[in-house]
Amino acid sequence: MVSPNLIKKSESLYNVNLSTKKLFQLIYGKKQKGEERVYDDNTPKIHVSRIVSRLSFLYEKLRQAVDYDDEHLLRKNAIKRILKRKIFIESVVKAYNGEEIAMNLLTELIQAGYLPNNQVPEVKIGEVAKLFDKYIQLKKHYRTTYSSTFDMSSRESEEVNKLNGWIISLAATEIEENLGRDEVKQLIVSNMFEILSKSIKLPPDLPYKKDLEIQIYLSIARNYSKLDQEMLAFFAFKYYNNWEEADDEQLDKIAHNLKAIHDAVAFQLKHPLIKQIDSIVRKYSLYFTILMETILDNPTKTYENAISNTRVFFTFIKEKCEKKYNKVKNKLWRSGLRSIIYIFLTKSIFVLALEIPMIKFFGEPVNMMSLAINVSFPAVLLFIMIMFTKTPDSKNTEKIIEGIKEITFAEYARRQPFVLRRPTKRGSFMNIIFNLIYAFTFCLSVYLLIKLLNIIHFNWVSITIFLFFLMFVSFFSFRIKHDVKQYVITEDKETFLGFIFDFFYMPIVAVGKFLSDNVSRINVFIFVLDFIIEAPFKVVVGIIEEWTKYLKERKEDLT
């Protein structure tokens, strides 16, 4: 008879590694304490009027609708926008005051719903002011490195303006980091970096050894923390100087080397190794995300099963994967709706307001069918693209379980390194050939669409608008489907129909991306909101806020 002990061993008793134990301990500790309270209930908190908050919240929702971005980036974007207004508009009529700007910034974030009301301690004003003062000092030091912009060429002036804007972007990112620190995610970033810095290796003939660590860290920030280019630039910026400890003398040195630092950061953000490292880090980001969320559900029970009954532990992982697939599908629909609103408000209204006048101006007949198609087409196309987006399957879940075994148990730790290959450089001749094929494919696709639209009597104005929408919506559908793709680690099977579809459709998506990147710079709605509406609106909101405080004080005087 086989020993019961041997049977139990075969059912898998593995050793949870030290890094994962620390993760269990941290999550368990935070669960026990509830939300960690650094400040007691007697600490003064920032409070804003609910009426004012409602007004600001509604305005912010309108602003988000016309300036589409991922949800987790909205607060950082709001901080940057507020700082720009304070520095470039309001500073013209009032002297700089760091404490006042910090107070106004936090108040506006609370009013807009980015921070909870009556929970942010007033001492946070001093923390934010200290951070911001440092960037103002950097900006002043940088101002000493060049003469008046009136004496510059247009190119030099553009460079100065770009770097001044970059300083504000860095400040917004550091303030966002200060307001949104998450100890659990910070530990996961540390654990992931520890694993990958040991596992990812370069061949001896590649000259990027000094860049490997920062590239791994930036890839973790990009794939796990979901940071955008501006936020990644902040971490690369800190890599090139001792920013946190910088005194006035060091700030002056940084200012004099700001252009060189900016160029070095730009190189890191477009590094030749990015694609290879991202393909590795993306999988590990998914492993850690699923593991963390499984632990969060029940740290004690999950740990007990991890050390004594791994079959149940992996069942927990599988259930969590299924829940995430359903959740991400729902998020896909929400993102689709936001994209429809964005396109409708910023592009559709603008174009429709011109379409009929343009048709009449050029003497073309008004075709109600083409008008109806151009109005409904974006929503219908997005709906179809989302409806046919597949969620990950059971094979994908099995791959995730294998990855979680690797990061959780010492016995499954990766032994074989990931050896990066030399980035392939296609010859200029081949690049020209492929670009010509790409352009030909795009032109052929557009030509066939125009022939089809002519059959249903579209005039050239309506055809132009249709193609414009097609390219925009194709890119947006491709972009919002990324939320599902990030949970897929199995490779798609290549099919002939899929190849044909990509062959003709991807050039349209690429042109849509180009249009989105460039047309968004001249978004009329954003210009109107930022420079015509927002500044006076915030003044009115401030007056209402002060008035409610005054009424409250008078009411207290009567008691």
Secondary structure, DSSP 8 states (H G I E B T S, - for coil): ---HHHHHHHTT---B-HHHHHHHHHHHHHHHHSS--SS-TTS-B----HHHHHHHHHHHHHHHHHS---GGGHHHHHHHHHHHIIIIIGGGTS---HHHHHHHHHHHHHHTTSS-TTTSBTHHHHHHHHHHHHHHHHHHHHHTTS--GGGS-HHHHHHHHHHHHHHHHHHHHHHHHHHT--HHHHHHHHHHHHHHHHHEE--TT-S-GGGHHHHHHHHHHHHTS---HHHHHHHHHHHTS-GGG--HHHHHHHHHTHHHHHHHHHHHHT-TTHHHHHHHHHHHHHHHHHHHHHHHH-HHHHHHHHHH-HHHHHHHHHHHHHHHHHHHHHHHHHHHHHHHHHHIIIIIHHHHHHHHHHHHHTT----HHHHHHHHHHHHHHHHHHHHT-----HHHHHHHHHHHHHHHBGGG---S-EE--------HHHHHHHHHHHHHHHHHHHHHHHHHHHHTT--HHHHHHHHHHHHHHHHHHHHHTHHHHTT--S-----HHHHHHHHHHHHHHHHHHHHHHHHGGG-HHHHHIIIIIIHHHHHHHHHHHHHHHHHHHHHHHH-
